[in-house]
Every structure is written in structure tokens, then in C-alpha cells.
Amino acid sequence: QSTITMGQPCSAVTWFSDTSLACRTREALGRQPTMVTVRNQVSNKNVEFLFLQQPSVIAVNPTRGPVMGGYIITITGTTFTPEIFTFGFIGVSICQWSGWTNNATPETLLCQAPYGTGTNRRVGVTQ
């Protein structure tokens, strides 16, 4: 019997090997203490897992560009987390480059548009 808690017990635990378990987490936010128990053996209690809010895009500028890509798009939104690698995407294509500049805030992500992303594509941010 194995259990994993991340602030609260996981809803499902899958055993892969002696060194690998998977946990289906419940909804949580922020840093949560994480413990693994296998056959009454408890893991280190000083481990934390950070649950993040899903980033949300508010604005994109410019809203169109040449099919050859390569131009910079400014994506503005909420709950972008610079401490965690965050990248932008257009449609199903990941930006050629994503990042912040010295003048940008954590709510502003710069994205170098990939080649040939098409029209009316969703712009998003993931972590």
C-alpha cells in the first residue's frame, strides 16, 4: 500500500517501480508539504510541491504578422510565473523564443513567432 500526500492525499496513486510513483493531485494552490508512504516507511518531510494557477492571456500585440514568423509578440496576462519556465505558443506551435526583458513585468511575456502559424490561432502561455 502506497500513499502520496501533497497537502492532502492524492486521489489516485500509480506504482511504476521501486523508485517511481505517480499521483493524481487534488486541486490546491501554493506550496504544499509532500510525503510518500510505502509499507509504513515515510519519506523526507521537508519536501514541498508548488501548485500554480493556470496562466491567463488578456492581450496580444501585434495581433497579426507575416507568415515567415520571427517577429516579436507581447503577450500580457495574469499569473505568469517567471521563476518557473514559462513559454508562449500560437496555435499548436511553441514560440521560437519566449522570455522577459529588463523592462517587462511578470505579467508580460515576449514571444518570437514561429514560421507559418496561420490565421485565427489561439495564443497562450503554459508553465
VEXNUTOR-572689 format. One record per residue (C-alpha): residue in one letter; x, y, z. Coordinates in steps of 0.05 Angstrom, whole numbers. Layout:
// VEXNUTOR-572689
+-------+--------+--------+--------+
: vexro :      X :      Y :      Z :
+-------+--------+--------+--------+
:     A :      X :      Y :      Z :
...
+-------+--------+--------+--------+
END
This chain:
// VEXNUTOR-572689
+-------+--------+--------+--------+
: vexro :      X :      Y :      Z :
+-------+--------+--------+--------+
:     Q :      0 :      0 :      0 :
:     S :     29 :     67 :    -22 :
:     T :      2 :    136 :     -8 :
:     I :     24 :    205 :    -30 :
:     T :      1 :    269 :      3 :
:     M :     11 :    338 :    -27 :
:     G :    -23 :    379 :     26 :
:     Q :    -78 :    326 :     23 :
:     P :    -80 :    254 :     -2 :
:     C :    -75 :    243 :    -77 :
:     S :   -139 :    217 :   -109 :
:     A :   -101 :    160 :   -143 :
:     V :    -31 :    131 :   -138 :
:     T :      3 :     90 :   -192 :
:     W :     64 :     47 :   -176 :
:     F :    116 :     44 :   -233 :
:     S :    178 :     17 :   -198 :
:     D :    216 :     18 :   -133 :
:     T :    237 :     90 :   -148 :
:     S :    177 :    117 :   -185 :
:     L :    104 :    132 :   -166 :
:     A :     52 :    177 :   -198 :
:     C :      0 :    217 :   -162 :
:     R :    -65 :    247 :   -187 :
:     T :    -68 :    311 :   -147 :
:     R :   -129 :    345 :   -119 :
:     E :   -140 :    419 :   -130 :
:     A :    -92 :    461 :    -89 :
:     L :    -54 :    526 :    -92 :
:     G :     14 :    548 :    -67 :
:     R :     68 :    508 :    -33 :
:     Q :     43 :    442 :     -3 :
:     P :     82 :    393 :     41 :
:     T :     93 :    328 :      3 :
:     M :    103 :    260 :     34 :
:     V :    106 :    190 :      5 :
:     T :     90 :    129 :     48 :
:     V :    107 :     59 :     24 :
:     R :     97 :     -1 :     71 :
:     N :     96 :     46 :    132 :
:     Q :    162 :     79 :    111 :
:     V :    153 :    155 :    107 :
:     S :    194 :    200 :     61 :
:     N :    231 :    263 :     80 :
:     K :    180 :    311 :    109 :
:     N :    217 :    374 :     84 :
:     V :    195 :    367 :     12 :
:     E :    145 :    416 :    -19 :
:     F :    107 :    417 :    -85 :
:     L :     86 :    484 :   -115 :
:     F :     16 :    486 :   -145 :
:     L :      8 :    545 :   -194 :
:     Q :    -54 :    579 :   -221 :
:     Q :    -65 :    569 :   -295 :
:     P :    -38 :    630 :   -333 :
:     S :    -90 :    673 :   -368 :
:     V :    -78 :    715 :   -431 :
:     I :   -111 :    784 :   -432 :
:     A :    -79 :    817 :   -493 :
:     V :    -34 :    803 :   -552 :
:     N :      5 :    856 :   -591 :
:     P :     11 :    856 :   -650 :
:     T :    -49 :    815 :   -669 :
:     R :    -22 :    796 :   -738 :
:     G :     44 :    788 :   -773 :
:     P :     79 :    759 :   -834 :
:     V :     75 :    684 :   -847 :
:     M :    151 :    678 :   -845 :
:     G :    148 :    689 :   -769 :
:     G :    208 :    715 :   -730 :
:     Y :    173 :    778 :   -704 :
:     I :    163 :    792 :   -630 :
:     I :     94 :    787 :   -599 :
:     T :     79 :    816 :   -530 :
:     I :     32 :    772 :   -490 :
:     T :      0 :    805 :   -430 :
:     G :    -39 :    767 :   -377 :
:     T :    -43 :    744 :   -305 :
:     T :     -9 :    691 :   -262 :
:     F :     52 :    685 :   -307 :
:     T :    108 :    656 :   -263 :
:     P :    178 :    678 :   -283 :
:     E :    210 :    631 :   -231 :
:     I :    181 :    572 :   -269 :
:     F :    200 :    565 :   -343 :
:     T :    141 :    597 :   -379 :
:     F :    133 :    596 :   -454 :
:     G :     84 :    622 :   -505 :
:     F :     50 :    586 :   -563 :
:     I :      9 :    604 :   -624 :
:     G :    -40 :    551 :   -646 :
:     V :     -1 :    486 :   -634 :
:     S :     67 :    518 :   -647 :
:     I :    113 :    537 :   -590 :
:     C :    145 :    606 :   -596 :
:     Q :    216 :    603 :   -625 :
:     W :    237 :    642 :   -563 :
:     S :    199 :    664 :   -500 :
:     G :    224 :    707 :   -444 :
:     W :    225 :    772 :   -405 :
:     T :    266 :    835 :   -416 :
:     N :    291 :    883 :   -362 :
:     N :    232 :    928 :   -377 :
:     A :    178 :    875 :   -376 :
:     T :    136 :    855 :   -316 :
:     P :    119 :    784 :   -295 :
:     E :     52 :    794 :   -330 :
:     T :     85 :    807 :   -397 :
:     L :    117 :    752 :   -438 :
:     L :    154 :    764 :   -503 :
:     C :    146 :    711 :   -558 :
:     Q :    183 :    704 :   -623 :
:     A :    130 :    680 :   -671 :
:     P :    144 :    613 :   -706 :
:     Y :    140 :    605 :   -781 :
:     G :     73 :    594 :   -814 :
:     T :     25 :    593 :   -755 :
:     G :    -36 :    610 :   -798 :
:     T :    -95 :    655 :   -783 :
:     N :   -143 :    660 :   -724 :
:     R :    -97 :    618 :   -679 :
:     R :   -103 :    617 :   -604 :
:     V :    -45 :    650 :   -567 :
:     G :    -30 :    621 :   -499 :
:     V :     20 :    613 :   -443 :
:     T :     39 :    549 :   -407 :
:     Q :     87 :    532 :   -350 :
+-------+--------+--------+--------+
END
